[in-house]
Amino acid sequence: MLRNLLLASLLAFTSMAYAERVKDIATIEGVRTNQLIGYGLIVGLDGTGDQTTSTPFTVQSLVSMLGQLGVQLPTGTSLQLKNVAAVMVTATLPPFAKPGQGIDVTVSSLGNAKSLRGGTLLVTPLKGLDGQVYAMAQGNVLVGGAGAASGGSSQQVNHLAAGRVPTGATVERSVPTRLGQGDFVRLELKEADFTTASRLAEVVDRAFGRGAALALDGRVIQVRAPTDPGKRVAFLAQLEALNLNPGQPTPKVIINARTGSIVMNQLVSVDKCAIAHGNLSVTINSEKQVSQPEARSGGETVVTETADVQVKSDKGELMVVPASASLNDVVRALNAVGATPQDLLAILQAMKAAGALKAELEVI
């Protein structure tokens, strides 16, 4: 009896350990963000703005803005400014955003400005894909880097051609949602999985009654909800708090070909295989030699360049990688090959093609 009780407790603990909230694995249809974009000017830069000779649109924008403010420049005026930069302004409009709410914006140099540090973004309308203005942005730009230059030498920390304006935009127009329409709401899984969709429908049925949920496919679950807006919000709060055991995630290896980064989840495994790995290195040394003639010989000084090219191929040994079922074993086996992260990109792709790597390979 005691043994059965301990076994039941262990199973319950294991079940709870892998349980996740509905809120963490699914979203509600219609509750989404929207991207905004605008074109604006940053002023007040310390001589690090656009070079107006190669970015004429900056001058055109400034002249147009001054004209709207009642400042008319004489015809043929040539502006040579270094404290103005043209930028693209982007922001994300969160769901249920209302007029008057503040949101963060990101500014990115559009011309050849050296730095946006210390600048001020002038009032910029932010539009959606429908062409409507949803927010207005303005404020001081914060840049997370620093740089200095003198005597032909320069030093830079982080990126200076982009920055942020915290709470720099004010929402002017809200985006209507379909949350309060119809008799149903739809849950959308962040990762499509038939097992998780079926289990989610079962959990909702147990909590709100049989027939309350229906899995339409591997991603969308339709849930019957109250039509009263107040009751619907409370219902969705209870729905998001439900716990379930999702289906086992897919073994996956993520490769960043630009940086050589490799990330894999704990479900990755490999079959027994053999790998041959070798390096080919090319070394080129260039050395200048000066031939100086004797005094009063009438000869000329001749500078010649001697190049030494060496090609070295390291011996590639055939190594047997044992079958592994855990992430630690996989990492240990790959490290035994002695390859660099860049070399592992090709090795993992070859293992996948040979059927030895039991995981999805995604290159970003």
TORPAPA-688791 format. One record per atom (N, C-alpha, C): z, y negated, x negated. Coordinates in pm, whole numbers, plus 32768, in hexadecimal, padded with zeros to 4 digits. Last residue first. Layout:
BEGIN
ZYX...
! end
This chain:
BEGIN
70B27475781670B873EC7849708E738B77DE707475B9787870617559780C705C74CD7848711A76D878D370EE7655790570E975F4789071197822791F710A77C778AD70CE774478E071FA790079B5718E78A079C8718E783E795372467A3A7916726B79B6794971ED7965796072547B137847726A7B2078D9729E7A9C790F71797B55774E71D67AED777B71E07AF3781370B57C137731713A7C3176FC71A27BCD772B6FAE7BE7777370047C2177DA708F7C4277AA6F0B7B5C76CF6F167BEB76B56F6D7C32771C6F327A5A77296EAE7A97773C6EB27B2E772870397A3776D0701C7A35775F6F967A77777C70107A3F75BC70657AA575FA704D7AAB76916F747957759F6F3A79DA757F6F8B7A4A75BD7030789775E96FB678A476376F73792A761D70EB78C0751D711178D975A8709678E9760170517872743C708778FA744670AA791C74D670177764746A6FA977C474666FDC7853747671207704746470C876E874D67058774E74DC71867744736E71B2779473E0715D777A745B7126767C72CB70E8770072C2710D7757733A71D675AF73157147759F732F70FE7624732972CD761A72BC72B37605734C721F75F3736D727A771071BC72A9768D71E67290767D727C72E47864718A7280780071AC72C2777D71D2736D79507158736C78E770F27307787B710D73A77A2971F0731C7A1C71C3731179B2715774A87A04724074917A6471D574037A5C71A07492795D731A74BF7923729C74A579817227744A7A1A73D973E779B573B1740F7973732E75387AAD73EC74BC7AF073C274547A8C739475EB79ED744576047A2E73C575847A707391757B79B375407582794A74DA75957986745075A07AAF75BB751A7A7675AD75197A0D753E76B57ACA75B876637B2A756D75D67AF3755776FE79F77661772B79F975D676D77A56758176907A467757765A79D17712768379CF767F76527BA8777A76A77B327784766A7AC1773375B27C7E774A75C87C5C77D7761F7BE177E874B77CEB766C75317C9E7683753A7C78771574277DC7758474317D9E761174B87D5B762873F37D3F743774247DA3749774257D6C752472E07CFE737773447CBB73CA73737D1E7433727F7D3D723472917D7A72B773017D32730171987C8F716D72227CA6719372287CDC722170CE7C80705F70CF7CB270E8715E7CD9710D70BD7B596F9B70EC7BE06FB070EA7C0470436FE67A9A6EEE70197AAE6F75703E7B3F6F8B700A79D46DD46FF67A5C6E0670347A6A6E906F7278926DD56FE678E86DCA6FC879716E076E7F77F86D256E9378496D9D6F0978A66D876E1476C66CB26E7677316CA06E8C77776D256D3C76036BFE6D4D76476C7E6DA676C06C676D1D74CC6B636D5275536B5C6D6775896BE86C7273DC6AB16C7F74196B356CAD74A96B246C7E72B86A0D6CA6734469FA6CC3737E6A846BAC71BC69936BEB71FB6A076C06728E69EA6BA4709768DC6B9D712968D36BEA716669476AEE6F7568AE6B526FB869016B3A704D68FD6ACF6E6D67BB6A9F6EE767FD6B126F28684A6A706D3B67496ADB6D8067916A9E6DF867DA6A1A6CA3661A69EC6CF966886A656D4266C269CB6B7E656F6A376BD4659F6A086C21661A68AF6B7C649568F66B4F650D69626BB56533685A6B1A633C68636B7563AE68B26B396422685F6A83625C67FD6A6062C167FF6AB9633A69196A9B619C68B26B03619E68456AE4620469F669FC6182697769C8614E690A6A3261496AD66B1161966AC16A80618E6A3C6A5F614C6A686C3062526AA56BEF61DE6A836B5B61DD6A986C5D63B96A4A6C5E633D6A956C1862CB6B556D2A64866B566CA664486B066CA963C66B576DC865B06B196DD5652C6B0A6D4964EF6C4C6E4666816C0C6DCC66506BD76DE465C36C6D6F0F679F6C6B6F09670D6C196E8F66E36D2C6F7768B96CCE6F16687E6CDE6F1367E66D3B7093697E6D73704E69096D086FF568CC6D9E71436A996D3B70E76A636D7D709769F36DC3727D6B236DFE721A6ACB6D9071C56A8E6DF173396C3A6D8D72E66BF76DD7727C6BA76E2874756CC06E6474076C756DF773BD6C296E5075376DDA6DEB74F56D886E2C747C6D466EC276716E4B6EE175E86E246E7575B46DC76EFD77516F426E9277246EEB6EAC76916ECB6FDA785D6F886FC077CD6F816F5077B26F1E6FF6796B70786FE279366FF16FBF78A46FF6705D7A82712B705F79F07123704F79C6709270407B78721A701F7B54719070157ABD718B71057C4072E870D07BBA72D170B77BAA723C711D7D3373E871147D18735970CF7C937345720E7D7E74EE71897D5874BF71907D40742872BB7DCA761472AA7DE77587721B7DC8755B72D47CB276F472C07D3F76D772AD7D51764073CA7BBD774B73517BE47704734E7C7C76F6743C7AC8783E744A7B4477F273C57B6577AF74ED79CA78E1747B79EE788D749A7A6E784075C4796B7968758479E279A0750E7A12794B7626787B7908766B78F578DE762979757912750677AF78A8757E77CE78F675B1785978D174A476E677907493775C77E575147777783073EC75F976DC74627610772F744576887788737D755B75BE737175D5760D73F475EA765772C274557527733C74827568731F74FD75BF71EF73D774AF7214745B747D7292749274BB718A72EC750E720272E474BB7229736B747F70A0733E759370A172C37543711672BF74E270CF7420762A7073742B75B9707573B1755F71DD74A576A471A8741E76927152741F7616720775B1777D71DD758A76F771A774FC76FA72E07681782572A175FE7827728475D5779872E577AF78C472EC7772783F729D76EF78467393786579BF733377FD799A735177CA790D73CF793C7ACB73D979297A3A736D78C87A0B742B78A87BFE73C078E57BB073DA78D27B1B756B78EF7C98750178987C67749D78E37C1175BD79B57DB075C079AC7D1F754E79557CED760F78F47ED675CB79607E9075CD794A7DFA775D78717F1476CB786B7F0F769078E37EC7785B78937FE5783078CD7F66779878CC7F6178E677698077789A77E5807D787C78147FF1799E76818141798A76C880C27939774880D9797B754081DE797B75D281E4795F760E815B7959742F81D379D17466819479D774FE8198787C73F18269787173E481D778E77425818F78E67415836C787B746B833C7871746782A4799B7345838879CC73CF83887964742E834E78E072738380794A7278831D798573048314784872AA8460780972B883DC787272BB836D7905726F852678CE72F6851B7892730D84917929715E8503799B71B884EB796B724884DA7826710E854D785970F184C778CD714C84A5781D7163865877C0719E85F777F07184856878D570C686DC78F3715486CC78997194866378486FD186CC78CD6FE0869278F27070867A774F700B875477526FE586C677DB6FF886867719712B8819776670AF880F77737088877A76AC722587FB765071B388057698712D87FC7717731F8712772F72C8878676CF72528785762374118698768C73AE868276A0735B870075A7753A860C75BB74EE868876347491867674E3754A84EB756B75548522757274FE85A0740475F7841B7412759F8490749975B784D373C175F682CE741576358334742975D183A472D0762681D272FC75D48243734C762982A5729076E7810972CA766780E5730A761E815A721077CB815F726B77D780EF72AD775580C6721C777F82C071D977BA824B723F77BF81DA72CE775A8390723F775383AC71EC778E833A73F177D9840673A977C58388731477CA83A374BB774184EC7446779784DF73FF7775845E75F5771D8596759D77058524752C776A852276767765867F767D76D88657761A76B985E87685786C86C6760E782386EF760E779186C777E3787886F1776778C086DB76F07872871278AE776F8669788077C486D577F8780286BA790376E7858C78E47699860478AE76ED8677794277A384C17994772B84D1797E76E685587884786B84CF7912789084D97969781684F4779C77D284AB77B2781A852878457840853A77BD777F83A377BE771B840D77D5775D849577A778768321782278288315782C77C08385769D78BC8360770D7910838F779178C3838A760D77F482DB760377FE836C7676785183A57654783781D4767D77B7820B767677B882A375D8793081B5766A792781B1769C78A381EB74CA78E281C17500793E822475987936822974BA783880E1749B7804816674D5785E81D274F778EA800F7551787A802B7538784280B5741679968026749E79CA80337500795B8056733D78EC7FF7734B792B807A73D97961808F733477B77F667363783F7F51737F787D7FD972EC76887EC572C476E77F2C72F277747F0773DF75A27E82738A76077E44736B76717EAD745175017F3F741C74C07EC873C4751F7E79740575368096744075678019740075207FA37439746B81A173D37490813E741774B980BD7482747682F674B6747C826E744774AD8212744773AF840D7413741583B274527406832974C17397855974B6736184D2748873D384787464737186B2747A73C1863A747C736785BE742072D7878674937331879874B5737E871973C3717D873673AD720B8754742D7259875F744C709E864573E570BD86A773D8715486BA74E870418572751F704085F974BC70638666744D7052848B74C770A1849574FA70AA852473706FD684377363702984AF73E0707C84C773986E7D83D2739C6F0D83BA73946F57843F73076D498360733C6D9D83CC73356E3083A673726C81825F730F6CE9827E73486D4182EC73A76B1D826673D66BA7826573666C06828C737F6A07819573496A548204737A6AE481F973FE699A80BF73D3693F812973A1698881A574EF69C97FC8749B6A0A802D747D69A6809D74E569307E947524692E7F1874C369687F7E7518698A7D4174BF69797DB3750E69807E3475D269BA7C7A757969487C6B751B69317CDD76986A6A7C34769E6A2B7CB9764569AF7CB9763E6A357AE5769B6A777B4376A96A267BC3751A6A4E7A61756269E07AA075BF6A227B0674AF6AD6792574DB6AE279B0751F6A6379DE73896AFB785174166AE2786C74346AF2790072A56B10773F72CA6B3377C873606B1C77D772796AE9763572136AB77690722E6ADD772173276B5E758473436AD475AB72E16A9F761373D46C89754573596C4D757773766BC275AF74966CC07415746E6CDC749F73F16C8B74C574916BD1732174E36C3B735A74C06C4873EC73DC6B6A720473E76B6F729674396BE772BF73806A8D710873D66AFD712D73EA6AF971C472996A1C700F72D06A1C709673236A9970AC7205693E6F23725069B76F40728D69AD6FCB719268466EFD713A68BA6F07717F693D6F21726D67966F08722867B06E8971CE68286E8B730768357017730967C76FB872BF67F26F3B738F689E714F731F68A070F1732968267098743E6978722F743C690371D973CA6912717774C769F57365746569F372FA746E697272AB754E6AD7745A75596A5F740774F26A697397757A6B4D75B075596B597522756D6AD674DA75916B3B76C575F16B8D767C75D46B9D75EA75846A137777753A6A6E7721759D6AB976C97588697A78AB75DC69BB784675886A2277FB75266848793474FD68CC7907755C68FE789B7595679A7A53759567A779C2757B6838799974BA677A7B78753867847B30752667937A9A741A68007C9A742E678F7C3E74B367A37BF67355687F7DA773A168947D2C73A868147CD9735168EB7EF17334687C7E97739068887E1F72B869EE7FBA732769B67F6E72F569437F1971D86A31804972566A6D807372CF6A35802870A369D380BF710E69AB8064719369E1809A6F976ABD80E96FFF6A688121706A6A4A80B86EE66B7780876EC96AEB806F6F316A8C80A56F256C7E80966EE16C4681096EC36BB280FA6FB86CB57FB76F2D6CE17FB66EDF6CAC802D707B6B827F99706A6C117FA66FD76C347FA570D66A787EB6708C6AAF7F26708D6B477F237198696A7E64718369F87E4B71476A377EC7716F68247DDC716E687C7E52714F690B7E2A7244677B7D0371D167D57D0971D768297D8872C0666B7C5372BA66AD7CD5723766F97CE472D666BE7AF372C566617B6272AB66AE7BE273BD673D7A14735167607A6E734C66FC7AE0740766C778D9742C66C0796673B166DE79BA7469675477967411671377F674476717788474F867E176D87521675876F574CC6711775C73EC68AB7673747B68907668749867FC768172F469087668731968C576E573AC689D76E4721568F6755172996917758872AF68C97608710668D175257152691E74C471D9694974FB6FF768F07608707868B475E770C5690F75886EF36923765A6F1A694875D26F9C690475A86F10698477AE6EBE695077416EEE698076BB6FCD69F2784F6F426A12786F6EE469E47800710F6A7F783770AD6A1F7805701F6A4F782271CF6AC0795271876AF978E071186A9978B773016AD87A0072906A8479D772546ABF7958739F6B5F7B1873776B757A8D72FE6B1F7A7074B86B1A7BED74296B177BCF74156B2D7B3A75A46B7F7CEB75806B677C5F74E96B677C4F75F06ACF7E1C75C36B467DD5759E6B1F7D4676B96A577F2C76836A477EA5765E6ACC7E6876746A02808176AE6A5F8020766C6A4B7F9875E16965812B7655692B80EC769769848084757B6A63820B756669DC81D375E9699F81A175D76BB381A075CE6B4A820575B76AC381C2757F6D03816575986C7E812D757D6C14819875546E0B81AB75AD6DBD820175CE6D3481C6750F6E75805B750A6E8A80EC75746E37813374B66D767F6375016DEC7F9174F46DFE802873A46D247EAF73E86CFD7F2A74316D777F6173896CDE7D63738F6D4C7DC373E26D207E3A72A46C117CA973276C2C7CE4731A6CA17D4272026B487BAF72096BC07C0472986BD47C3571266A5F7B3371AE6A727B6771AC6AE87BC7707C6A0E7A1170786A587A8D71086A767AB5705468C6797E70956949798A707369887A0F700867D678896FE268137908701A68A1790C70D966E477F2709D676977EC707E67997879711E65C8772970FA65FD77AC70B86685779A71346545763A71B1656B767D719A65A0770A705664E575CA708D655D758E710C658D75D16F25644376236FB2645E763C6FDB64E175F86E49636D76336E6963CB75C86F0063E675CF6D57630077106DE4632176FF6DF5638A76936C7E620177326C8D628276F06D21629A76D46BDE615D783C6C5A616B77EE6C6461F877B46B08613578DF6AED615378546B68615F77FD6BA0604979B36B3360A8799D6B1960BA79086D07603779B76C835FFA79A36C19606379866DC660E87AB06DA460D27A246D1B60917A196EAC60A37BA16E1C60AC7B8A6DFE608A7AF96FAD61277C4B6F8E60F57BC56EFA610D7BAA6FFC61A27D366FD761147D396FB960D77CB3702062AD7D35709A625C7D2F707C61C77D2A6F1F63097D2C6F69631F7DA86FEA62CE7DAC6EE762C77C206EA062837C8C6EE762937D116F88637A7B9A6FA862ED7B916F63629D7BFE6EFD64677BDB6F8664547C096FAE63C17C066E08643B7B596E0B644D7BEA6E9664357C216E60642E7A4E6E2063BA7A8B6E2263C37B236EC165377A336F1B64C47A246EE164477A636DD965CE7A566E4A65DF7AB26EA965687AAB6D416575797C6D1065637A056D81656D7A6A6DE165CD78A76DCC653E78BC6D9C6523794A6DC866E278D06E4D66A378CF6E41660E78EA6CBD671778B56CF66721793B6D8266E679416C7F670D77A46C63669777F86CA1669F78826CE5677B769C6D1167A077236CFB672877806C93670E75B26C64679575CE6C9267C776576D04661375B56C77661D75926C3E66A775B46E13662F75E96DBC660676576D28660F76366EDB672875A36E7F66D1755C6E1066AB75BC7010673676596F83675C76486F3A66F675F3714666FA759E70F5671376147067673A75F4720266B174E871D5673C74E4717D6760755B728765BF74E6720E65CC749571D76658748E7362661F7593737365D9751572FB65F074BA732065E376F07325663A767B732965E775FB730B655D77E37383654B7793738E65A5771B7281663A78DF728365C0788F730565BC783F71A86724796C722B6711792D7223669778D270FC67587A9C710567157A1B7195670F79ED706968757B4D70B567FB7B3E70B267C47AB1701069547C496FE569127BCC702D688E7BC1709C6A877CCF707769FB7CD4704E69C87C4B70FA6B987DA170BD6B657D2670976AD47D3B71C06CAE7E1271906C267E20715B6BF57D9B71E56DE77EB671CC6D9C7E3B71916D127E5B72EE6E6C7F7372676E347F7172586DDC7EF573A56F997FCC73976F187F8A73056EEB7F90740D702F810673C8702E808673C56FA1804D742970DF820F7488709681BB74517099812D7362717E8276736670F2829F73C7709F824F742272A38271739D7268828073A871DA82B6752772BF8190750372B1821C747D72698226753B73B9808B7539733080BB750E732F814D75FF74A97FD4759C7486803875A873F2805B76C974DE7F23764E752B7F1375E275047F7577A474407F5C7778744A7ED076F274907EC177D77459806B77B273D58037777973DC7FAB78397557808077B2753D80B2777F74B9807978E975BD7F5B78E075727FD7784E75617FFF7904770E7EE578DB76847ED478D576407F5C79AD781D7E49798977D37EC1796677437E9E7A0A78AD7D78797D78907D76795078427DF27B1478C87DB77AF2788C7D377A6078647D327B1C79507EA67B3A78C27EA87B0F787E7E267ADC7A507E487A857A0F7EA97A9B79797EAB7BB57A807DA07B2E7A7B7D677ACF7A347DC47C807A837E5F7C817A1E7DF67BF77A0F7DB77C317B627EF67C397ADE7F377C377A707ECF7C487C297E357BC57C0C7E6F7BC47B837EB27D5C7C1A7E087CFE7BFF7D9B7C757BDD7DD07DBE7C637F007DDD7BDE7ECD7D7C7BB87E5E7D617D697F0E7D317D087F707D4A7C797F407DF07DD57E397D5F7DD57E347D267D6F7E957EF67DB87E967ECE7D717E1E7E367D687E127EE47E627F747F037DD57F897ED87D837F107EB47F597EFE7E4E7F207F567E637E8B7F6B7FA87F747E737F2B7F6D7E297EBC7F307E7E805B7F847F4380647F127EEA7FE27F017E9B800080787FAD80008000800080007F827FA9
! end
